[in-house]
Amino acid sequence: MSRLPVLLLAFGLMVAFAQTGFAAEPTHLKLYTTQGKFDTVREDVEIAITGHGLVIDYVSHIGAMLERTGKDLGATKKVFDKAESLLFCSASVSRHTMEADPANVVFCPYSIVIYTLPQDPKTVYVGYRRPMSTATGPSKAALKEVEDLLDGIVREALNLK
């Protein structure tokens, strides 16, 4: 089967988005950018999390792990300049979410990522995985509460109130 129809469709969609003046935002994540130093932005995110009375349970050093394991895999591309994920939970928000639907446990712990790219280490990306669900009623409202918490923390850390 020829790839030409697929390529033409993709090109048509790109033209359509360009003509409307917007690009589709991914639904699975919310990502912000700021100019600065990774360590400063990371500290601001940590302060925003702990300022909400939350405890960071784990820090995943994603960039360092990829750098370390890349050599063993024969990879030569450096994906990140620096990259970390801060994992935490909120007892009250999590309880509300899981009381609405115990299956919402899959959204806990919450994670906020901070990363920079090798070609532009002064642009810091900060984002989170959106708690997506096809839920309705109380579960949908509870998951909105999780997203509001995550977005509020990131916006506070980046001074985007």
LINUR-V766561 format. One record per backbone hydrogen bond with DSSP energy under -1.0 kcal/mol. NH is the residue of the N-H (numbers start at 0). CO is the residue of the C=O. E is the energy in kcal/mol with one decimal. If there is no record, write none. Layout:
NH|CO|E ; NH|CO|E
//
This chain:
6|2|-2.4 ; 7|3|-2.7 ; 8|4|-2.3 ; 9|5|-2.6 ; 10|6|-2.5 ; 11|7|-2.5 ; 12|8|-2.4 ; 13|9|-2.2 ; 14|10|-2.3 ; 15|11|-2.4 ; 16|12|-2.5 ; 17|13|-2.4 ; 18|14|-2.4 ; 19|15|-1.5 ; 21|16|-1.4 ; 29|127|-2.2 ; 31|125|-3.2 ; 33|123|-1.9 ; 35|121|-2.8 ; 40|36|-2.3 ; 41|37|-3.0 ; 42|38|-2.0 ; 43|39|-2.2 ; 44|40|-2.3 ; 45|41|-2.4 ; 46|42|-2.6 ; 47|43|-2.1 ; 48|44|-2.4 ; 49|45|-2.7 ; 50|46|-2.2 ; 51|48|-1.2 ; 52|49|-1.9 ; 53|48|-1.4 ; 56|86|-2.0 ; 57|86|-1.5 ; 59|84|-2.9 ; 61|59|-1.6 ; 62|82|-2.2 ; 64|60|-2.3 ; 65|61|-2.5 ; 66|62|-2.2 ; 67|63|-2.6 ; 68|64|-2.8 ; 69|65|-1.9 ; 72|68|-1.4 ; 74|69|-2.5 ; 80|115|-2.4 ; 83|113|-2.6 ; 84|59|-2.0 ; 85|111|-3.0 ; 86|57|-2.9 ; 87|109|-2.0 ; 93|89|-3.0 ; 94|90|-2.2 ; 95|91|-2.3 ; 96|92|-2.4 ; 97|93|-2.9 ; 98|94|-2.6 ; 99|95|-1.5 ; 100|96|-1.3 ; 103|100|-2.6 ; 104|101|-1.6 ; 105|102|-1.6 ; 106|103|-2.1 ; 107|104|-1.8 ; 109|87|-3.0 ; 111|85|-2.0 ; 112|126|-2.6 ; 113|83|-2.7 ; 114|124|-2.4 ; 115|81|-2.6 ; 119|116|-1.5 ; 122|119|-1.6 ; 123|33|-3.3 ; 124|114|-3.3 ; 125|31|-2.6 ; 126|112|-2.1 ; 127|29|-1.9 ; 129|27|-1.7 ; 131|129|-2.1 ; 138|135|-1.0 ; 140|136|-2.1 ; 141|137|-2.4 ; 142|138|-2.4 ; 143|139|-1.8 ; 144|140|-1.5 ; 145|141|-1.5 ; 146|142|-2.3 ; 147|143|-2.7 ; 148|144|-2.1 ; 149|145|-2.5 ; 150|146|-3.0 ; 151|147|-2.4 ; 152|148|-2.3 ; 153|149|-2.3 ; 154|150|-2.8 ; 155|151|-2.3 ; 156|152|-2.5 ; 157|153|-2.0 ; 158|155|-1.2 ; 159|154|-3.2
//
